[in-house]
């Protein structure tokens, strides 16, 4: 039987190694072993530490939940997870933050769709996933796992802005002026408008939401999403 301290140790290793490799160590490693070599090292470390985190999570005991998750909370979480799925799928196309092999990615002239909501839709999708899972399953090991994902996503997004400002000084600040880190802040400020969602975001997000919440039952033994009531 594992322990929650093992989950915490694995979470620190997973998050810490990501930030170390992505920021203070990246330049030195790229100069030493090249971009391809760095990506190989980064991928191996990420897979090993994430695998450790999952194994530790599966072996840790289920502690008493901090609160009861009633139908109202389940309904809110179900809706938020649909929004997270739309953000995730919308982030896969025309996203300037995605890796492009060292070349600047395409920058839309106006922020529409998920990018009107936030310039980091993928990161916020992961963060919302973590918040939702804490809300309906508030046991110690799950809080640790979700907190690691939330911290990695939101702090990583903020650090990505700083890095992009340095690497793309003629492009990224202009993109920042049209968008926002916080969801809906650019819309509230009048810099973007809530429009232009493509079918890949809306329909793709709906499909991912339905499939993922359905699969939650056979994979974990807990029905999620609309399947919670069906």
C-alpha angles and dihedrals in degrees: 000000000000129000139231089247088064089054090050092049092049091047091053091049092048096047096035095050090049093054094042093051095040097050127010097025101035098084095048093046093048090051091048102043105009132246094289092048091049092051089051093052092044092051094048093048091046093050094046096047093043090048089051089050093052094046091048090048093051092050097044118099122255106245125202111287116252091226140002118261107221129186094272092056091044090052092051092047091048091055093044091051089054088054090048090052091052091049091049096050093041090053093063096073127060093353111155090199095064118100112266104179095269095310121110112261124232114287115208113227091230131025107247136159115003091354090061087058095048137334087232103054095151093051092047090049089058091045092051089049089056094047092049093050092050090049096057100029107035099173122133100253092047093049090053093049094045093045090054091052093046093048093046092049101045100035089041090054092052092049090047089059090055092048094047091049088059097040097041106027092158095049115026100055088053090051090048090054090059097043141036139231092219115064115262093000093115091048091050089050093049095245094115138018131223099248143093101065108166125218089251088064101039103033094030091050092048092051093047090047093050095044096043094048091046092050089050090077101055093036099048106012090243120108111223138187117008088340087072087076100032 
